[in-house]
Amino acid sequence: LREIIAEQWPKAKDGSEQDAHELLTRFLEQLNDEKITDLLKITVCSEIRFPGLGNVNQFSTEQPESTLCLTIPVVPEVSLEQCLHDYTEVKELDELMFCEETKTREKATRKLHIVGAPECLIIQLARFHDISSKVSTFVRYKMKLELHCKEKVEHYQLNAVVNHLGHKMTTGHYTAYCNVGEGNDRFWHLFNDNVVTKVDAT
């Protein structure tokens, strides 16, 4: 597997640990499989409004963008549900945006809408401000997650968690908790390099 990825990503050749999200992205690019893309694709639309115009209906909607992994920021003292809620909250933009109504740049707000949910959801917590500053906030999560998409709610069951141990983007160690098996023989395991340990779900 490493050799296949290394064909397009040379730094994976030396056996050193690489960023887990980047590795996943490269792996999915190499697969280039439409069925997998359809399984993982999540679509987000950005809505820009100009509250200073006094017309709440004056807004523009950017082209929907699709990705195979939803990257969301971490906010202080939170749960995963709160991170998702903050991700889709209305936010004031620091920069002025061009308004078709006035033909000038105006103060604006942006709200993200999840308009297409995947069958299998991958979420990445954005834990780095920069290459040497990691967000160490503890994020709580449950075994089940509700994702609000358009006017319906999608339900997901947790199957795996990837952990980064360390304080910098360029260093550290990765471990993973995965729910492995079938039926009554499905259990959680901790994967730490070549050591695999059965663990309690709690």
N, C-alpha and C positions, 0 to 999 in steps of 0.2 A: 504494500500500500504506500509506504514511504517513497519507494522508487517511482511509482506512478505519479505521485504528487510532485516529487522533486524534478521531474521532467519539465514542468512549467514554473517551479518554485525552487530555484537552486539552493537557497539557504536551508532547505529541509534535508539536504544531503548528509550533513555532518553529524546527525543524530542528536543535536542539541534541542532543548525544548523551545517551542515556538508558541506564539499567541494562539489560544484555542479557537477563538472566533475566526481569526484569519485562516487557520488551518481548515476549519469547517467550510469557509467560503471557497477556498482553493479546491477542496475535495469535491464540492458540489459543482463547481465550474468544470472540473475534469470529467465528471459523470455526464454532464450535458444531457440529462434525461428529462424529457417533457413530462413524464408521469410523476417523477419526483418533484419537479418544479410546481406542478399543479397541486401536489400534496402539501407543499410548504408555503406557497405564495400567499403573502398578506398584502393588501392594498390600502394605502393611506391617501387621503385627499386633504389639501390645505385650503382653508377658507380665510380670505383677507377681508376685513371690514374697516370702514373709515368712520369712527364714532363722532368725530368733530364736525361732520357735515349735517348732523341732525336727522339723517335718514338711515334708519337701521337696516333698510333693504339695499342700501348702496354697498355692494361687496363684489369681490371677484373670487372665483374658485380656480385654483391652479390644477393642471393636469394631474390625475391620480398617479401615484407612483407605487410600483410593486417591488417587494423585496422578499427574500427567503428567511429573514431574521428581523424581528422587531427590536430595535435598539432604543431603550428608554433611559432617561436620567434618574439618578437616585436622589431623593429628597430626605431631609433629616427625620429620624425616628419614625420609620414607616413600615408598611406592609407592601407586598407586591401590588395589591389592589390599589393602594394609595399612589404608588408610582405610576400605574396605568391611568388613574384618574387625573393626576397632575399632567401627564403627557398630553391629554386631550382637553385640558383647561384652556380658556381664552387667555392669551398673553399679549401684553403690549410690546410692540417691536421697538428696538432702539433706533433703527434706521427708518427714514421716511420711505413710503411706497408710492409708486405712480398710480394716480386715480384717473380713470377714463372720464369720469364726470367733470372734474375740474381741469384736467390736462396738466396737473402739477403734482408734485410729490407731497403727500399728506401724512399726518400721524395715523398709524394703523394698528390693528390687533390681528392676531392669527389664532385660529383654532384648527386642530387636527381632528379629522374624522376617520375612523377605521371603517372602510366601506366594503372590504372583502376579507373574510376570515378563512384561514387554511384549515385543513383537516388535522394537521399536526403543527402545533405552534411552537416556535423557537423564540425565546426572549433573551436578549443580552442586556445586562445592567451596565450602563456606562459609568465605570468606576474610576476613570482616570481623567483628571483635569488636564494633565499634560504627561509627558514621558516619565516624570519623576514624582508625581503627586497623585496618590491613590485615595479615593473616597472609601473610608473604612466603615461607613454607616452599616449597621446590621439591618438587613431586610428580612422581614418575616414572610413566610409563604405557606399556603395550605396544600393539601393533596389534591384539592379540586379548585378550579378557577373559572369564573364567569367573565367572558369578554363581550362588552357591548359593541355591537356592529350594526350600523344603520338603525333599524327599528326592532332588531331582535337580539337575543343573547345567545352566544355560543358557549358550550360547556367543555372544559378540558380536564384531563386527569394527569397528574404529574408522573413522569416516567424517568426523568434523569435531571441531575444537577451537576454542573461543572464548577469547581472551586479553584480560584487562584490564591495561592499562599505566597505572600511577599508584599513589598511596599512600592515597587517600581514596575513600570510596564516592561522594561527590558530584562528584568530578573524575576525569579520566583519559581514556584513549582505548582503543577496542576494535579488535582485529584478529581474523581467523579463518583457520584452516587447514582446507581442505575437499578431500575426495577427489572429483573431478568427472569425469564422462564415462562411457562404456560400454565394457565388454570391454577390449581392448588399448589403447583410447584413454582409459583412466581414469588420471588423474594427480592428484597433490597440488598445490594452489595456495594462495598466501597472498593473502588479501583485505584490503587496507588502504585504506579509503575507495574512491576510484575507481581505485586502482592494483591490478591483479591480476598476480601473478608466479608462474610455474611453479617449484615447489621439489622437492627430493629428499625422499623419504619418510623418510629417516633424520634 
